[in-house]
Amino acid sequence: MTELRIPGPTPCPDEVLKAMGRQMINHRGPEFARILNDVTAKLKQLFQTKNDVLLLTGSGTGGLEAAVVNTLSPGDKVLSVSIGVFGDRFAAIAQQFGAEVIPLCFEWGKAADVDEIRQALNKEPEIKAVLVTHNETSTGVTNDLAQISSLVKEYDKLLLVDAISSLGSIELPVDDWHCDVTVTGSQKGWMVPPGLAMVAISEQAWRAGTKAKMARFYWDFAKAKSYLEKGQTPWTPAISIVFALSVALEMMLKEGLANIIARHARTAKMARHGVKELGLHLFAEESHASNTVTSVAASDGLDVKELLKILREEHQVVLAGGQQKLQGKIFRIGHLGWVVEEDIARVLKALTVALPQAGFRSTS
Ligand SMILES: Cc1ncc(COP(=O)(O)O)c(C=O)c1O
């Protein structure tokens, strides 16, 4: 069996896959309403929120677009805190819809510096919202969202959070950290195929929504909420993925959120320790290394493309390369969702054999 260890899509347990094979049901009927209400209630528990949670059919990027267009108007100033590819994407969405984006970019591999965010907020009092990526999948770095959120709330700004590769895997108490819109995607820690974005919306975000003038139709939160009250979604949902999510959430609640978070911390630690033992270097600063994805620097003659090919073809282990300017410079091991220590052990075993074949000569 292939060991899929990219940071999403992630492997799905058999029970989840089986649920996907169910016959279709009426998405405007009572059975779907029951499932949707149940899934929404379970998501609230795992998001640690009492606020509204909406299920949107689309990928995570759709959820990010929804966060922007439902809270902002063209011309609004937003501070974009970016530490990689996905932070840049969040900013690009806001820009595309007419926001005045003030970029605050940090070196890839490092976390955002809270003092610099404070300086930016002091410099531009008109800033309405702060966009931040909790876990930057492209670099394997987790921002200190607790600190960032308390700062953003000290300045009374809206906080829009890309938690696509963290929520359900890394601690993120949505209400305690005062996140206004929090976005995640089904194909990450939720052990479900791609197809759904899940978003939590605070009271403050709803209030902003009543004044937000950005164009929106498919991603209209107010419409989604009014349909949810009837146990429906405004548009035909990805019913099979909802079936799958229902089973996955049941499994997650059975395991318990604290245990899930601890399991991710253990597997991540094992991955970091293992690659260092092999003589490799972590790309992310270790104090903020992600518990869902480990990024490894390509050093000492390592040809990343060759490594990924050998792993895929000879060991049935699929890892991810670097994105954009990190292409060829790093590789990434995804360890989120359905992952245990044995999975990481298999990856490390395959790496031990494949690294020298891909040109790596350890100097440490
Ligand atoms: C942090 C982060 N943001 C955004 C995205 C984009 O999500 P999607 O590919 O589901 O649109 C991803 C996907 O890898 C991600 O990891």
The ligand as an ORCA input file, in Angstrom:
! r2SCAN-3c Opt
* xyz 0 1
  C      -2.380     26.553      4.973
  C      -3.121     26.299      3.701
  N      -3.884     27.272      3.187
  C      -4.575     27.114      2.054
  C      -4.533     25.923      1.360
  C      -5.316     25.778      0.115
  O      -6.299     24.829      0.282
  P      -6.984     24.110     -0.987
  O      -5.868     23.479     -1.758
  O      -7.899     23.131     -0.336
  O      -7.679     25.165     -1.753
  C      -3.746     24.876      1.850
  C      -3.645     23.610      1.096
  O      -2.622     22.977      1.063
  C      -3.034     25.073      3.045
  O      -2.284     24.093      3.545
*
